[in-house]
Amino acid sequence: MLTPSLITCHNRAILTVLQRHYTTTSQLPNILNWIRQGDHIKTKDEPLYDGHIPINILQRAILSVGSSIMALTDPARGDMIAVNGESSGHFALMGMHKKMLENEEGQEILKDRPRINSSSIDLEKLKCYPDGTLGREYTKFLEVNNVSPDTRLPVRFVDDADLAYVMQRYRETHDLVHTILGCPTNMLGEVAVKWVEALQTGLPMCIGGAVFGPVRLKPKNRSTYLNEYLPWAIRVGSNSTFLMNVYYERRWEQDIAELRDELKIETPPVILKSQRPVENVFVEAETNGLKMPQLDSTPIAM
């Protein structure tokens, strides 16, 4: 059960996120205009990119609500959490895309559309880089947490090719964000990353992970979370450079401490690495749309 102090602290953090991304005066006109546009009422017949599944606004609403219920009922349903992220993140993705267009490095990413997987990057080469470089620390993160860059589901339900790439890039750079922030995949690490991502991106699924993730914390860890990780994550999310504008593939040889200074990221707290990494839980699956081997990968028929 949540303590009053945890609830109060979270209310303040939630208010910060809402004021940053979802003020009524700035978002309501956009939402109304989007609903009125005929193109969003009628299903688009032609896919806009490889793997795209066109849907209309009613189908999107059903997907958003249905996937939310499924994700909350069964946090292991990474596919449903991925669908929820795509069906509910339109305006947040527009904001992320705008931030990337306003930044020179972000513009280059949008132009080149690099991908992060075992086919596009040489992981064995990165393992040979000196300790302390981004490339070497990234491969250490993958090894220690037993994760792979090939576990991210492709985007299917975003009805804009540019925004679909932004969502795909967001998923594929999630482990790099973990690496730069110094956060492992235990519960404390995941919730801290969610707050940073929620403040930077405004994605509803990140906000949900940040708000509801701490419910899964053990009582002995809640005080540590409130006193150390939550304040740190809010400061980093509010003050650091927009992490989607980092062309990571060009920075493998850069010292990670130097990169943190450049991005205005405070030294991360020492997270309890003795904790068991999170496996198939709400906050991790929610962000990344992790591939779940036991699930049917057949596209949803609408």
Buried (B, 14 or more C-beta within 10 A) or exposed (E): EEEEEBEEBBEEBBEBBEEBBBEEEEBEEEEEEBEEEEEBEEBEEEEBBEBBBBBBBEBBEBBBEBBBEBBBEEBBBBBBBBBBBBBBBBBBBBBBBEBBEEBEBBEBBBEEEBBBEEEEBEBEEBBEBEEEBBBBBBBBBBEEBEBEBEBBBBBBBBBBBBBBBBBBBBBBBBBBBBBBBBBBBBBBBBBBBBBBBBBBBBBBBBBBBBBBBBEBBEEEBBEBBBEBBBBBBBBBBBEBBBBBBBEBBEBBEBBBEEBBEEBEBEEBBEBEEEBEBBEEBBBBBBBBBBBBEEEEEEEBEB
